[in-house]
């Protein structure tokens, strides 16, 4: 039945989980189950504070639950990746009072495991915003996808070694280009021209 206020919420632990999900609301919505089924995910489902409350828990409650339940459970499954759904889940995993907007596009290694963050399930349920659902699905998929080991070729000493390297690079079914776009070069200025102030 429905969870009562401040009831302890036991984690759902399948056999051989391949993803740990930390949620703000202890349930399994249909749209999320469809994502898990689509990618063959066997999730260990953990409530961020291991209790169900009508009010957002205070930082002290999140910290206490983190130490008593979240961290010990994570330690039982070393190396299994984690997705945190929402700001409360992020606070439960990282400690402190976390702002989700600062974490949505971050990936980090925490205690030897990949940890990713996305929107809370409630954010999609309340808005039905397609972009939110796509972010939830993409983040969840990326957490469990095997990353191929791509060879790289650098430091060519001379033209023959460069040509050999290029032959190897283009003799493949896949080509991955790592292009930095966060800090584009400044525009070329004419003599006497002053740079324009960048808009942020």
PyMOL commands that set and color helices and strands:
alter all, ss='L'
color gray80, all
select helices_A, chain A and resi 30-38+59-75+87-94+100-102+121-127+130-144+159-170
alter helices_A, ss='H'
color red, helices_A
select strands_A, chain A and resi 7-8+19-23+43-47+51-52+82-85+107-110+113-118
alter strands_A, ss='S'
color yellow, strands_A
deselect
rebuild
show_as cartoon
